[in-house]
Amino acid sequence: MYVVHPPKQGDPTSGSTSASSNDLRIYQTWKGSNRFLLQGRFVFGPDVRSLVLTIFLIVAPVTIFCVFVARKLMDDFSYNLGISITVVPVVFTAYVLCLLLLTSGRDPGIIPRNLHPPEPESYDGTADSTGKTPQLRLPRVKEVEVNGIPVKIKYCDTCMLYRPPRCSHCSICNNCVERFDHHCPWVGQCIGLRNYRFFFMFVSSTTLLCIYVFSFCWIYIWKIMDSEETTLWKAMIKTPASIVLIFYTFISVWFVGGLTAFHLYLISTNQTTYENFRYRYDRRANPYNKGVMQNFKEIFSSSIPPSKNNFRAKVPLDPGLPDRMVGGGSPNMEKAVEDIEMGRKAVWGDAEAGLGYSEGQLKDGGLSEVSPDIRTTVGEEDRIGIHTRRSSRGRKSGSWEMSPEILSLASRLGEENRIDRNCGSSSLTTSRPTEAKA
């Protein structure tokens, strides 16, 4: 299992990065909570360890059945039929495990994140009368039409995109997934557009496997009763493995069988589990319902779209953030500037991705080594004293703590202004006697 480590950064003062940072793959810098195997060829959810329990719950009862039940039933049937009683569950179990891997180890339909917020519809690229770009706020909800029925789509702050219809953000995997159905802890993956078919086949095939084992355990008990002419209770005592498997498969059929029946209903009405619990299409029109036959064809006959993520591709270079800031896309951008203006310590790790901070300068924040505004603002001694007293109080209350960068810059600028005033006053003093003599 590959665990994503933070990439190694080069020395910013040297102007070069390490060679390894140029060879990073997308799966190595993935911002979601996914786990990757075989260098990004398989993508799992963060709870992939639950797969071990799921595999055990499938393989263990089939192994017990083949050893203690099917092997003894081979003598009671003809050669070919007796062999098939053992071969069928083994082959069927391998088929179920393949479906489990196809469900859990593939991209469920993850939509790639945007590097920057989308452009607001009302933004024309021009500045206002003051020369500053206005801070435009993205609408939280948009309305689109699906088959003539209006459907609301929401903006995702994490992925910085408007989710397509039937898309939702999984809080466990931290991704937006197309046709999001639910996050299944038993397979350790989201169920979405690209793996829903395999999930349903996995659940329904597991149901058939449970019915198979359940049926042949009863056949074995009936064979014991017939051969020894004994009661049902005594026959059950002679094969405790069959009793354990009967109880186990009976409980499992209620679980996976009920899940199969529920998803048959969802497929016939073209719903997802999320939509069924969230929107209740029995009370409103379902824009995706095409009829029972077309709904089943959409799930089982339509081609699965290719993944929108090439996890093994190299990480593309970030083109950088435009000079404007859009509200609603990255709230940390505005927050960082506001914290600097108020004298608080900004969280640079959250803001540096979208702030455009370079060479000690904050855009629209007014902080620059060559800016006269900041010299007059933080260069005076009384302002430095005020900020120092506020920062000392902030250490107690936790609300007015200044960053070391601001303190060092303010003190340096204050010394320059003090020297300038001293030089000015001295020159004025020397000029006055000269005038008096004249």
Disulfide bonds with the S-S distance in Angstrom:
none
